[in-house]
Structure formats: C-alpha cells, structure tokens
Amino acid sequence: MSGFNMPHLIRQVDLFTIKLFLAAAEERQIGRAAARENIAPSAATKRIQDLEQIAGVRLFDRNPKGVELSAAGKVLARHFAAILGSLEALRSEMGAFSEGVQGHVRIASTASIVIQFLARELGEFARNFPLVQMDLRDDSNPNVVRAVLSGDADVGVFVASEDLALSGLDCVEYRSDRLVAVAPRGHPLSGQETVSLDALCNADLISIGTGTSLMAAARAAAKKRGQEFQPKFRVHSAEAARSLVHAGLGVAVQPECMLSIEDHERLAILAIDEPWARRSLQIGTQGGRPQTAAAKALVKLLLDRPTP
C-alpha cells in the first residue's frame, strides 16, 4: 500500500461500500456484515480489500475470530459515520420540501413548562404540521435532560440550573421567567413589593413537590447561606399550593406567568429579590446528532414565539 490517497478515495468509493465498511466495524466479522447488508461474503471481502487498496492504508487487523479496526480504520470509520449522518440529515430536510414535514418527534419537558408555554405551542405545531406525530412526556428536570442525552427524546425543554450536567447537549434559550412569592392578603409580607430569601425561610412555606426545579433552586440558594428552606406544607401542583395560600395557610413560590388575573386581585404578589428567582428555560437536543426535519420544525416554531 502506498499511503492514504484522498482524491482516489473520493472518486472511487460508493455509499454502499461505506455502509459495508461500517457494518464490518460494528459486527467485527465481514460475514455478518455481508448478511446485514444483503451481499455475498466473498463480494463483501472483495469490497473491503478494494477499499483498503484505494485508501492506501490497512483498515482492519485480521484475527481468528474476525476483524478489528486498525488505528487508521478507526479514523476512517469516524468520518464515514459523519458522512452518512449528514446524508440522513439531508434526506430529512429535502423530504420536508418535497413531501411536507412529516415523521415523529418525541418531546420531554417539565409539567410546569407544559402548562405555561408548551401546551398551546404544541397545539399550533400540530395544526401547522399535521403529518408529524408527537409524543410528549412530562418529567422532572433532571429526567428531561437524561431523556435527550440517552436518545429517548428528540427535544427537551427544561429549566437551566447549576446541578444539571449539560455536556453532550446543544442548548438554546427558549424563554425566561421569574419566580415570585404569593402570600395571602393581610400576611406580614403582603405590604412589601419584594421579599428576600431570609424572609421566605422564616415564613410558613408551601412547597410544590420535592423534586421540582423550582424548589431545588430555592433549597440550593438557602443551603449556600447556611439556612434551611423547610416547607410547612407539601402539595403536588401549583394550583393546590395557591389554594392553600388563598386559605391563609402560608406563602408559596410560583412562576409569575402562571398567576391569573384573579390571583393578582386576591393575593399579594411579591418579587423575589434573589438571582435564582430569574430562570432560563432551555431547549436541548442531543449534541452531534442530526435532527429530523420534524424536530427542526418544532424547535424553530418554539423559538419564533414572542415572549409573553
């Protein structure tokens, strides 16, 4: 072999040979790769040998059990996989022009984000793209991120926080929102426009669940100051928390955009004077993975929405 010859490789290697090479790399046996790609083993062996001759380097180390990629083969496999990934992305995008966007998109988000924003925007997406099937799961903030990283979800919408490991995700800000304290009229805090974390920790707190990103942010902020954010009541929904506030049982922390006109009339709404009360809602997709036309269309629609 005379060494790697890039122009020769580009001119003579076809896509089927690339797929066969990657199959052999995964199966570690040319016979199994041939069966997978529906080609005779002898023909598969000849194509692999020709590829090595064209590339000018040895791509596989042979052994009694089959084949293993050589160092050069690993490099070529990585780039061939990227080429096929780009072609699949091209197929998806061009399909959107010729057939209309269609397919399947899996979405993961927290329940609060679904209630605040996603429900109506997914409704609009369904009307705009009737050929796309959507699957939506609501879960905790960490589980939303894990679903995207594992490939169980194509698009995740979550609250950015310090405790989330986002390596491996491509993220873009979708919305920002603000947390506020909701207190009964006549409560000692109700005459104030803003409230501090210290004051909240000393109030009768009403918590929304234990694993929500909202409560996690409040607990983390309190812990940094050596305080304990200890709720007196725990409920599973923002609506239930506000009903306890209406009853005069304590103070709840809520996203401001979830409050109705009636809430503003009946309750005292206080801005929380803390950095953690400003939240960034993020859209995450798996890094390095080509998005389908359906997923791209959904992300574009979400990012094109005006901020409420």
Number of C-alpha atoms within 10 A of each C-alpha: 10 9 12 16 13 11 10 13 16 11 9 12 15 11 11 11 17 20 17 22 27 21 20 26 21 16 17 19 17 22 18 17 24 21 13 13 16 11 14 13 15 11 11 23 19 12 18 19 15 15 21 19 19 22 25 17 17 18 25 22 12 13 10 5 8 15 18 19 21 16 12 14 21 16 12 18 20 11 12 17 14 15 14 14 16 14 13 15 17 15 13 20 19 14 15 17 10 8 9 16 23 19 17 16 21 19 22 28 26 22 18 22 18 19 11 16 17 17 14 12 16 18 11 15 18 15 11 13 17 14 15 21 13 17 12 16 15 17 18 18 24 21 16 24 29 19 22 23 21 11 13 13 23 24 26 29 27 27 27 21 18 8 11 12 12 18 10 16 19 14 18 15 15 19 20 14 16 16 21 23 24 29 29 22 17 11 15 10 21 19 13 11 12 15 18 13 19 13 9 21 17 13 20 16 23 24 26 24 17 13 12 19 22 23 18 17 17 19 16 17 19 18 12 9 10 9 15 16 22 16 20 13 17 14 15 12 13 19 14 15 26 26 11 18 21 18 10 15 19 22 28 25 26 24 20 17 13 16 18 10 8 8 14 11 10 13 21 22 27 21 18 21 15 14 9 17 22 15 19 18 19 18 24 26 27 23 15 11 16 18 21 23 25 26 23 19 20 23 19 11 15 19 14 10 12 7 10 9
